[in-house]
Amino acid sequence: MRPKLIAIDLDGTLLNSQGSVSTRTAAALKAAHEAGIVLAPATARWYQAAIRPFQAIDISVAAIASAGADVRTADGAVVEQRPLDGDFALFLAALCDRAGWTATLSTPERAYRRANELPPWAAMAPEWLKPVTRFEGEHLQNALSVLAEAAPGDHHMPELQAWAGRVSLYPAVAFNGDALITITAPGVDKGSGLRALCAHLGIDPSEAAAIGDSEVDIPMFEVAGASIAMADGTPEARAAARTQTLGADEDGVAAYIESIL
């Protein structure tokens, strides 16, 4: 069955190991868009970064950004935004500073990218991305999510895990294989974002498809009528999906779209 909406994870799913969209995948996305299928990146990235791969190929898309905390339509209108608790956001910002974690904190207007040293491109960063060496002192009100590069064995992790149940924590994998953890408000995930977008558009979730490669994608697998895991995804993601497609470097998203058009 051809879905009315396809929610697509970015890193390790739409984006290959070079962090790009292949020519074949770009053509498949355009064909789906022209067929009237709603496309929506479903990603831990903030909104402006979520839509960039599609802007590059001239496609307007809805978005399930900030791991489900920021849901918008194809014209950029906000469907739903669900921020982190303010006290927790301040705690987490301080923890990232103290632990030295590379981390991205998203707000509705911009993302703050924390690293121990500013990148060479810091002076040329767009207004919706601010590189910093510390979160302390930044305007972090209405923080939607945090994507932190924190390995499971990091000795600071118990401080974060102590908040489990009061926040949502999901492991994820970047396109380069780095271990990540996605942090959102309780009950906020890609599944809740997919539900909100479908409800706004008048699409039954059973008429949606979701494609992903890691645990952070499982909540939307549980919502969508069709769930597709990448062949090189995590064992947990592959077990949760109803079917599989090829890996990102083999144009798995394109292969799925071509099969339903």
Kinemage of the C-alpha trace (Angstrom):
@kinemage 1
@onewidth
@group {chain A} dominant
@subgroup {mainchain}
@vectorlist {calphas} color= white
{ca met a 1} P 0.000 0.000 0.000
{ca arg a 2} L 1.253 3.455 -0.865
{ca pro a 3} L 1.508 5.571 2.305
{ca lys a 4} L 0.189 9.118 2.493
{ca leu a 5} L 3.103 10.208 4.647
{ca ile a 6} L 6.681 8.949 5.047
{ca ala a 7} L 8.646 9.895 8.172
{ca ile a 8} L 12.363 9.458 7.495
{ca asp a 9} L 15.236 9.438 9.969
{ca leu a 10} L 18.303 11.303 8.719
{ca asp a 11} L 21.621 10.021 10.089
{ca gly a 12} L 22.248 6.460 8.968
{ca thr a 13} L 18.971 6.359 7.054
{ca leu a 14} L 18.458 9.133 4.516
{ca leu a 15} L 22.050 10.359 4.825
{ca asn a 16} L 24.800 7.956 3.811
{ca ser a 17} L 28.178 7.497 5.498
{ca gln a 18} L 29.362 10.722 3.854
{ca gly a 19} L 26.449 12.569 5.431
{ca ser a 20} L 24.805 13.252 2.070
{ca val a 21} L 21.771 12.314 -0.017
{ca ser a 22} L 22.696 10.241 -3.054
{ca thr a 23} L 21.526 11.100 -6.566
{ca arg a 24} L 19.265 8.039 -6.643
{ca thr a 25} L 17.705 8.882 -3.279
{ca ala a 26} L 17.155 12.514 -4.292
{ca ala a 27} L 15.309 11.340 -7.411
{ca ala a 28} L 13.144 8.970 -5.360
{ca leu a 29} L 12.250 11.712 -2.881
{ca lys a 30} L 11.234 14.023 -5.709
{ca ala a 31} L 9.089 11.277 -7.242
{ca ala a 32} L 7.337 10.661 -3.914
{ca his a 33} L 6.759 14.377 -3.426
{ca glu a 34} L 5.330 14.731 -6.933
{ca ala a 35} L 3.043 11.757 -6.229
{ca gly a 36} L 1.502 13.720 -3.356
{ca ile a 37} L 3.156 11.831 -0.493
{ca val a 38} L 3.939 14.022 2.520
{ca leu a 39} L 7.624 13.715 3.399
{ca ala a 40} L 8.817 14.472 6.920
{ca pro a 41} L 12.345 14.185 8.279
{ca ala a 42} L 12.070 12.584 11.731
{ca thr a 43} L 15.301 13.406 13.485
{ca ala a 44} L 17.022 14.469 16.673
{ca arg a 45} L 18.364 17.434 14.720
{ca trp a 46} L 16.749 20.817 15.243
{ca tyr a 47} L 14.166 22.066 12.746
{ca gln a 48} L 16.398 24.179 10.513
{ca ala a 49} L 18.917 21.351 10.168
{ca ala a 50} L 16.171 18.750 9.678
{ca ile a 51} L 14.841 20.337 6.502
{ca arg a 52} L 18.206 21.250 4.938
{ca pro a 53} L 18.764 18.010 2.982
{ca phe a 54} L 15.368 18.513 1.360
{ca gln a 55} L 15.857 22.212 0.698
{ca ala a 56} L 19.004 21.253 -1.214
{ca ile a 57} L 16.853 19.322 -3.699
{ca asp a 58} L 14.023 21.886 -3.734
{ca ile a 59} L 11.443 19.905 -1.770
{ca ser a 60} L 9.281 21.497 0.922
{ca val a 61} L 8.731 19.060 3.759
{ca ala a 62} L 6.959 18.793 7.072
{ca ala a 63} L 9.230 17.962 10.001
{ca ile a 64} L 9.376 15.921 13.187
{ca ala a 65} L 12.445 17.648 14.583
{ca ser a 66} L 14.248 17.742 17.937
{ca ala a 67} L 13.381 14.037 18.370
{ca gly a 68} L 9.652 14.775 18.263
{ca ala a 69} L 9.634 17.939 20.382
{ca asp a 70} L 9.228 20.287 17.384
{ca val a 71} L 6.620 19.337 14.781
{ca arg a 72} L 5.919 21.628 11.835
{ca thr a 73} L 4.090 21.579 8.511
{ca ala a 74} L 5.679 22.046 5.099
{ca asp a 75} L 5.177 25.820 5.290
{ca gly a 76} L 6.970 25.987 8.643
{ca ala a 77} L 3.843 26.447 10.764
{ca val a 78} L 4.187 24.945 14.248
{ca val a 79} L 1.979 21.949 14.958
{ca glu a 80} L 3.434 21.172 18.376
{ca gln a 81} L 6.428 22.162 20.488
{ca arg a 82} L 7.070 20.409 23.820
{ca pro a 83} L 10.040 21.817 25.767
{ca leu a 84} L 12.131 20.228 28.470
{ca asp a 85} L 11.508 21.134 32.093
{ca gly a 86} L 13.459 24.350 32.743
{ca asp a 87} L 15.273 23.033 35.825
{ca phe a 88} L 16.339 19.900 33.986
{ca ala a 89} L 17.528 21.895 30.974
{ca leu a 90} L 19.773 23.972 33.236
{ca phe a 91} L 21.066 20.834 34.983
{ca leu a 92} L 21.815 19.145 31.670
{ca ala a 93} L 23.549 22.203 30.239
{ca ala a 94} L 25.771 22.341 33.319
{ca leu a 95} L 26.453 18.587 33.099
{ca cys a 96} L 27.534 18.880 29.455
{ca asp a 97} L 29.867 21.742 30.375
{ca arg a 98} L 31.341 19.817 33.299
{ca ala a 99} L 31.670 16.517 31.429
{ca gly a 100} L 33.082 18.169 28.328
{ca trp a 101} L 30.490 16.473 26.127
{ca thr a 102} L 30.007 17.606 22.577
{ca ala a 103} L 26.282 18.343 22.557
{ca thr a 104} L 23.600 20.186 20.622
{ca leu a 105} L 20.779 21.897 22.509
{ca ser a 106} L 17.850 22.914 20.331
{ca thr a 107} L 15.343 25.698 20.890
{ca pro a 108} L 12.553 26.770 18.504
{ca glu a 109} L 14.715 29.554 17.046
{ca arg a 110} L 18.212 28.054 16.973
{ca ala a 111} L 20.542 25.334 18.161
{ca tyr a 112} L 23.548 25.736 20.409
{ca arg a 113} L 26.404 23.432 19.455
{ca arg a 114} L 28.751 22.882 22.401
{ca ala a 115} L 32.321 21.640 21.908
{ca asn a 116} L 35.510 22.127 23.881
{ca glu a 117} L 36.909 24.224 21.032
{ca leu a 118} L 35.076 26.403 18.542
{ca pro a 119} L 35.089 24.927 15.009
{ca pro a 120} L 36.871 26.764 12.163
{ca trp a 121} L 33.506 27.719 10.680
{ca ala a 122} L 32.152 29.305 13.875
{ca ala a 123} L 32.378 32.859 12.532
{ca met a 124} L 30.391 31.852 9.440
{ca ala a 125} L 27.654 29.927 11.253
{ca pro a 126} L 24.075 30.808 10.229
{ca glu a 127} L 21.874 32.653 12.718
{ca trp a 128} L 20.040 29.434 13.600
{ca leu a 129} L 23.228 27.690 14.799
{ca lys a 130} L 25.483 29.103 17.513
{ca pro a 131} L 28.734 27.253 18.265
{ca val a 132} L 29.789 27.651 21.922
{ca thr a 133} L 32.399 26.230 24.253
{ca arg a 134} L 30.007 26.413 27.218
{ca phe a 135} L 26.239 26.405 27.540
{ca glu a 136} L 26.511 28.507 30.678
{ca gly a 137} L 25.359 32.065 30.053
{ca glu a 138} L 23.409 31.269 26.873
{ca his a 139} L 19.678 31.873 26.499
{ca leu a 140} L 18.396 28.335 26.868
{ca gln a 141} L 14.761 29.072 27.610
{ca asn a 142} L 12.285 26.709 25.952
{ca ala a 143} L 14.961 24.100 25.258
{ca leu a 144} L 13.315 21.358 23.227
{ca ser a 145} L 15.927 18.604 23.177
{ca val a 146} L 19.570 17.803 23.665
{ca leu a 147} L 21.667 15.493 21.519
{ca ala a 148} L 24.814 14.552 23.428
{ca glu a 149} L 27.836 12.533 22.381
{ca ala a 150} L 28.079 10.535 25.599
{ca ala a 151} L 29.309 6.963 25.504
{ca pro a 152} L 27.423 4.457 27.723
{ca gly a 153} L 30.488 3.929 29.909
{ca asp a 154} L 31.103 7.615 30.586
{ca his a 155} L 31.385 8.125 34.354
{ca his a 156} L 29.055 11.146 34.183
{ca met a 157} L 26.197 9.063 32.746
{ca pro a 158} L 24.709 8.006 36.131
{ca glu a 159} L 23.909 11.669 36.838
{ca leu a 160} L 21.845 11.804 33.667
{ca gln a 161} L 20.316 8.346 34.100
{ca ala a 162} L 19.074 9.397 37.550
{ca trp a 163} L 16.492 11.499 35.689
{ca ala a 164} L 15.109 8.486 33.773
{ca gly a 165} L 11.324 8.531 33.986
{ca arg a 166} L 11.265 12.303 34.355
{ca val a 167} L 12.762 12.726 30.875
{ca ser a 168} L 12.965 10.534 27.779
{ca leu a 169} L 16.405 9.093 26.993
{ca tyr a 170} L 17.144 7.252 23.755
{ca pro a 171} L 20.452 5.958 22.380
{ca ala a 172} L 21.166 6.858 18.770
{ca val a 173} L 23.991 6.646 16.249
{ca ala a 174} L 25.399 9.469 14.114
{ca phe a 175} L 26.149 8.906 10.404
{ca asn a 176} L 29.838 8.510 11.317
{ca gly a 177} L 29.068 5.839 13.908
{ca asp a 178} L 29.483 7.992 17.024
{ca ala a 179} L 27.346 7.019 20.023
{ca leu a 180} L 24.716 9.614 20.885
{ca ile a 181} L 21.972 10.029 23.442
{ca thr a 182} L 18.788 11.941 22.675
{ca ile a 183} L 17.032 13.699 25.541
{ca thr a 184} L 13.485 15.086 25.425
{ca ala a 185} L 10.614 15.816 27.800
{ca pro a 186} L 8.739 12.761 29.154
{ca gly a 187} L 6.398 11.262 26.587
{ca val a 188} L 8.096 13.107 23.747
{ca asp a 189} L 9.642 11.018 20.997
{ca lys a 190} L 9.416 10.507 17.266
{ca gly a 191} L 6.236 8.500 17.783
{ca ser a 192} L 4.432 11.327 19.579
{ca gly a 193} L 5.631 13.699 16.875
{ca leu a 194} L 4.327 11.433 14.124
{ca arg a 195} L 0.940 11.192 15.840
{ca ala a 196} L 0.730 14.979 16.157
{ca leu a 197} L 1.646 15.553 12.505
{ca cys a 198} L -0.795 12.928 11.250
{ca ala a 199} L -3.613 14.350 13.382
{ca his a 200} L -2.954 17.857 12.084
{ca leu a 201} L -2.932 16.695 8.462
{ca gly a 202} L -5.959 14.418 8.840
{ca ile a 203} L -3.931 11.306 8.051
{ca asp a 204} L -4.547 8.106 9.973
{ca pro a 205} L -1.211 6.828 11.344
{ca ser a 206} L -1.965 3.492 9.716
{ca glu a 207} L -1.540 5.318 6.391
{ca ala a 208} L 1.975 6.492 7.320
{ca ala a 209} L 5.348 4.816 6.908
{ca ala a 210} L 8.416 5.297 9.103
{ca ile a 211} L 12.016 4.529 8.131
{ca gly a 212} L 14.895 4.448 10.613
{ca asp a 213} L 17.958 2.666 11.902
{ca ser a 214} L 18.208 2.926 15.716
{ca glu a 215} L 16.337 2.762 19.009
{ca val a 216} L 15.252 6.389 18.799
{ca asp a 217} L 13.171 5.376 15.749
{ca ile a 218} L 11.263 2.572 17.468
{ca pro a 219} L 8.502 4.828 18.890
{ca met a 220} L 7.529 5.904 15.376
{ca phe a 221} L 7.712 2.290 14.193
{ca glu a 222} L 5.060 1.547 16.803
{ca val a 223} L 2.806 4.324 15.451
{ca ala a 224} L 3.131 3.989 11.684
{ca gly a 225} L 1.233 1.473 9.617
{ca ala a 226} L 4.450 0.557 7.812
{ca ser a 227} L 7.801 0.437 9.604
{ca ile a 228} L 11.043 -0.062 7.717
{ca ala a 229} L 14.481 -0.569 9.275
{ca met a 230} L 17.767 -0.130 7.488
{ca ala a 231} L 19.608 -3.415 6.934
{ca asp a 232} L 22.626 -2.021 8.782
{ca gly a 233} L 20.545 -0.572 11.611
{ca thr a 234} L 20.794 -1.645 15.236
{ca pro a 235} L 19.459 -5.088 16.158
{ca glu a 236} L 16.759 -3.437 18.278
{ca ala a 237} L 15.533 -1.302 15.391
{ca arg a 238} L 15.532 -4.215 12.957
{ca ala a 239} L 13.598 -6.378 15.408
{ca ala a 240} L 10.985 -3.654 15.942
{ca ala a 241} L 10.334 -2.937 12.258
{ca arg a 242} L 7.911 -4.919 10.124
{ca thr a 243} L 10.277 -4.979 7.170
{ca gln a 244} L 13.777 -3.972 6.124
{ca thr a 245} L 15.401 -2.130 3.267
{ca leu a 246} L 18.992 -1.786 2.130
{ca gly a 247} L 21.554 0.196 4.109
{ca ala a 248} L 22.031 3.928 3.666
{ca asp a 249} L 25.086 3.480 1.445
{ca glu a 250} L 23.025 1.147 -0.768
{ca asp a 251} L 20.226 3.725 -1.154
{ca gly a 252} L 17.787 1.922 1.124
{ca val a 253} L 15.359 4.848 1.303
{ca ala a 254} L 15.290 5.058 -2.480
{ca ala a 255} L 14.724 1.303 -2.756
{ca tyr a 256} L 11.717 1.515 -0.427
{ca ile a 257} L 10.185 4.510 -2.196
{ca glu a 258} L 10.676 2.916 -5.615
{ca ser a 259} L 8.878 -0.189 -4.354
{ca ile a 260} L 5.711 1.733 -3.398
{ca leu a 261} L 5.420 4.107 -6.366
